[in-house]
Each structure stands twice: as C-alpha cells, then as structure tokens.
Amino acid sequence: MGRLGRDVSVVGLGSGSLACHAKAGENWTFFEIDPEVVRLARDPKMFRFVSECAPSAAVVLGDARLTLTASPQQYDLIVLDAFSSDAIPVHLLTREALRGYLARLSPHGVILMHISNRHMELLKVVAAIGAGEGLVTYARQDGSANISSELHANALVAALAHNEADLGPLRQKGWQKAEPSAVAPWTDDYSDIIGAIFRKKFGR
C-alpha cells in the first residue's frame, strides 16, 4: 500500500497482526476496549506479532470513540479494524464518529476501514457518511483467497480521504471508487441494520 504517513493509529488490537506492517520511523498507537485482548496480544506464548514487530507501540485502553477523539495527536493514517463478520459496533460507523476521526486526522491523512461482513453490506454506508463529510471513498475486496466457505469471506476494505490525491498509490492497485447511493448515512440517532442485511442477501 505504500507509506501513507509516519503516525498511525489502529482501532482494534486483536492478535496484533497489523503491527507487522509497521516500518522503521513510524509511530503506531493501538486503541483497544478489552484489556484481556491486550494481555493476550502482548503474550509471546499466545501471539508474537506485537512482541516481534512493534514492541514499543502504545496501546490505549477504552472505547476508541472516546479515547481516539480525546487524543492530542494527529495521525496520518487511522485504521478501523474493530468489526467482525458477525457483528459491528455501530457507534464506530456513524457520521458523528467519522467527525471524531477527522478531528484527529492530519490534513492529507487517510482513514482505512475493514468492513468485511457475512451478513451486512456496509460499503454503501461508508460511502454515504464519507460523502456527507466531503470525503472520497475507494474500496477493494481481496479475491486472492478464493474462499467459498460460509464461515469466511474475502476481506473488504474502504479508504476515505479529503482528496483522491491523498490516496496515493491505492488508485493504481485495484481500488475502485465507491460512489454515493440512495443509502442514507448512519448517525448516532439512525442506523438501518435491516437494510444492510437485505442488500447483502439480495445484492441491492
């Protein structure tokens, strides 16, 4: 994906595998709500991603909707990797949440959202909230895994930025622009889970 900046924040630590994308000179901060996840990710007997790839990366405990917004730092890249194939934290995927991320994003920064989901179509939602804040949205689905099992899905990632030029090399690497549709942006007062499920099931 290339170097999009040296200050990186990641919402959702998981096993810490994203830490192995860190490059020399970059500053990575993980925001994680569950202290047990942090303990396991830092335990080299369980996972070695953090201990081997980014042992000095900071981890901030708490709901990222609050802790990231409260951070005094600006980030060149904000990665949201807190969604799973079974459920999504809706409060992280609203227009108000996006405004909080933008407050911490550097002027030419990029927001990446991992929005793979077995049950819901979320790209149109992301494109809608992005358009509402004057952002462009590009997306890419990884088809290389060729997974057909009902228990898995190829990864779908959305990238949002103020300008297409800020996305740098992404546009030359198979990413497609996601145009706004009739889908309404989700807010703290409105979300359409049923609509997202119907779009996934019926493809519309």
PLY file of the C-alpha trace (Angstrom):
ply
format ascii 1.0
element vertex 204
property float x
property float y
property float z
element edge 203
property int vertex1
property int vertex2
end_header
0.00 0.00 0.00
2.99 2.27 0.29
3.88 4.75 3.01
0.90 6.94 3.81
2.46 8.61 6.85
4.55 8.07 9.93
1.91 8.48 12.66
-0.55 5.58 12.59
-3.49 4.75 14.86
-5.35 1.45 14.81
-8.77 0.92 16.39
-8.94 -2.74 17.44
-5.81 -4.63 18.50
-6.96 -8.22 18.04
-3.96 -10.54 17.87
-1.78 -7.58 16.89
-1.07 -8.82 13.35
-1.27 -5.31 11.88
1.78 -4.39 13.95
3.90 -6.29 11.45
3.07 -3.66 8.80
4.94 -1.03 10.84
8.01 0.45 9.18
11.11 1.99 10.75
10.46 5.57 11.81
6.69 5.15 12.12
4.82 5.69 15.38
1.94 3.25 15.94
-0.79 3.54 18.57
-3.46 0.89 19.13
-6.84 1.68 20.68
-8.46 -1.35 22.32
-11.50 -1.62 24.57
-10.77 -5.04 26.11
-7.79 -5.39 28.48
-7.86 -9.17 28.06
-7.24 -8.74 24.33
-4.24 -6.55 25.14
-2.86 -9.13 27.58
-3.15 -11.94 25.05
-1.71 -9.91 22.17
1.33 -8.97 24.26
1.91 -12.53 25.50
4.52 -14.08 23.16
3.31 -17.53 24.20
0.00 -16.70 22.52
0.87 -14.26 19.71
4.23 -12.80 18.65
3.09 -10.02 16.28
3.38 -7.20 18.81
6.43 -8.51 20.65
8.41 -9.10 17.45
7.15 -6.34 15.14
6.22 -3.35 17.31
7.12 -3.94 20.95
7.21 -0.19 21.63
3.79 0.54 20.13
1.48 2.33 22.53
-1.84 0.76 23.49
-4.67 2.97 24.77
-7.41 1.18 26.69
-11.05 2.22 26.37
-13.76 2.82 23.81
-11.95 4.26 20.79
-14.90 6.53 20.03
-13.86 8.39 23.18
-10.14 7.72 23.56
-9.14 8.43 19.96
-11.15 11.65 19.91
-9.54 12.70 23.18
-6.03 12.10 21.86
-3.99 15.31 21.42
-2.16 13.80 18.45
-2.93 13.92 14.74
-2.45 10.79 12.66
-1.52 10.34 9.02
-3.33 7.01 8.91
-6.29 5.87 11.01
-7.23 2.19 10.67
-10.57 0.87 11.93
-10.27 -2.88 12.40
-12.84 -3.37 15.16
-15.52 -5.05 13.06
-16.11 -8.79 12.83
-18.04 -10.90 10.37
-20.78 -11.50 12.91
-21.40 -8.07 14.41
-20.36 -4.44 14.12
-20.01 -1.73 16.76
-22.50 0.63 15.08
-21.37 3.60 17.17
-17.99 3.46 15.40
-19.66 3.68 11.98
-21.76 6.83 12.22
-21.34 10.31 10.83
-20.59 11.68 14.29
-17.93 9.00 14.83
-16.34 9.89 11.49
-16.19 13.54 12.52
-14.27 12.46 15.60
-11.76 10.54 13.48
-11.39 13.51 11.14
-10.56 15.74 14.10
-7.52 13.53 14.71
-6.56 13.07 11.04
-3.73 15.08 9.50
-4.71 17.36 6.58
-3.69 14.82 3.93
-4.32 11.71 6.01
-6.29 8.58 5.13
-8.85 6.54 7.06
-8.97 2.79 6.36
-11.99 0.75 7.44
-12.04 -3.05 7.41
-15.74 -3.66 6.71
-15.88 -7.35 5.80
-19.18 -8.80 6.96
-21.01 -12.07 6.30
-24.44 -10.59 6.93
-24.40 -6.88 6.07
-23.43 -4.70 3.12
-21.54 -1.78 4.66
-19.64 -0.13 1.80
-22.64 1.98 0.76
-23.00 3.13 4.35
-19.33 4.13 4.50
-19.55 5.93 1.15
-22.61 7.81 2.41
-21.05 9.01 5.65
-17.87 9.89 3.79
-19.72 11.93 1.17
-21.58 13.72 3.94
-18.22 14.99 5.23
-16.85 15.83 1.79
-14.63 12.76 1.53
-13.91 10.43 -1.36
-14.20 6.68 -0.76
-12.36 3.90 -2.52
-12.68 0.20 -1.78
-11.01 -3.08 -2.56
-12.12 -6.65 -1.97
-9.36 -9.20 -1.75
-10.30 -12.04 -4.09
-6.98 -13.83 -3.86
-8.09 -16.10 -1.02
-10.87 -17.57 -3.16
-12.73 -18.67 -0.05
-16.18 -20.11 -0.60
-16.87 -21.40 2.90
-19.89 -19.88 4.64
-17.66 -19.29 7.65
-15.26 -16.93 5.88
-15.25 -14.02 3.45
-12.58 -12.26 1.45
-11.53 -9.00 3.09
-13.28 -5.78 2.08
-11.50 -2.53 2.97
-12.62 1.07 2.38
-10.27 4.06 2.21
-11.51 7.62 2.84
-9.64 10.86 2.23
-10.30 14.54 1.61
-8.86 14.31 -1.90
-8.17 11.49 -4.34
-4.53 12.57 -4.49
-4.19 11.80 -0.77
-4.82 8.12 -1.52
-1.55 7.98 -3.41
-0.80 4.58 -4.95
-4.06 2.94 -3.87
-5.87 4.00 -7.04
-3.29 2.16 -9.14
-3.58 -1.06 -7.16
-7.05 -2.29 -7.95
-9.04 0.01 -5.66
-12.37 1.20 -7.06
-14.19 4.43 -6.27
-17.38 3.92 -4.25
-19.93 6.44 -5.43
-22.65 7.65 -3.05
-26.02 5.93 -3.50
-29.53 6.29 -2.14
-28.41 4.70 1.12
-28.68 7.22 3.95
-25.64 7.82 6.15
-25.86 6.30 9.61
-25.85 8.66 12.56
-25.97 8.29 16.33
-29.76 8.53 16.00
-30.25 6.45 12.85
-28.92 3.14 11.51
-30.55 0.71 9.11
-29.29 -2.75 10.02
-32.18 -4.48 8.22
-31.43 -2.58 5.02
-27.76 -3.60 5.21
-28.78 -7.25 5.67
-31.18 -7.10 2.70
-28.52 -5.55 0.44
-26.09 -8.33 1.38
-28.66 -11.07 0.81
-30.26 -9.75 -2.36
-27.45 -7.63 -3.78
-29.30 -4.33 -3.99
0 1
1 2
2 3
3 4
4 5
5 6
6 7
7 8
8 9
9 10
10 11
11 12
12 13
13 14
14 15
15 16
16 17
17 18
18 19
19 20
20 21
21 22
22 23
23 24
24 25
25 26
26 27
27 28
28 29
29 30
30 31
31 32
32 33
33 34
34 35
35 36
36 37
37 38
38 39
39 40
40 41
41 42
42 43
43 44
44 45
45 46
46 47
47 48
48 49
49 50
50 51
51 52
52 53
53 54
54 55
55 56
56 57
57 58
58 59
59 60
60 61
61 62
62 63
63 64
64 65
65 66
66 67
67 68
68 69
69 70
70 71
71 72
72 73
73 74
74 75
75 76
76 77
77 78
78 79
79 80
80 81
81 82
82 83
83 84
84 85
85 86
86 87
87 88
88 89
89 90
90 91
91 92
92 93
93 94
94 95
95 96
96 97
97 98
98 99
99 100
100 101
101 102
102 103
103 104
104 105
105 106
106 107
107 108
108 109
109 110
110 111
111 112
112 113
113 114
114 115
115 116
116 117
117 118
118 119
119 120
120 121
121 122
122 123
123 124
124 125
125 126
126 127
127 128
128 129
129 130
130 131
131 132
132 133
133 134
134 135
135 136
136 137
137 138
138 139
139 140
140 141
141 142
142 143
143 144
144 145
145 146
146 147
147 148
148 149
149 150
150 151
151 152
152 153
153 154
154 155
155 156
156 157
157 158
158 159
159 160
160 161
161 162
162 163
163 164
164 165
165 166
166 167
167 168
168 169
169 170
170 171
171 172
172 173
173 174
174 175
175 176
176 177
177 178
178 179
179 180
180 181
181 182
182 183
183 184
184 185
185 186
186 187
187 188
188 189
189 190
190 191
191 192
192 193
193 194
194 195
195 196
196 197
197 198
198 199
199 200
200 201
201 202
202 203
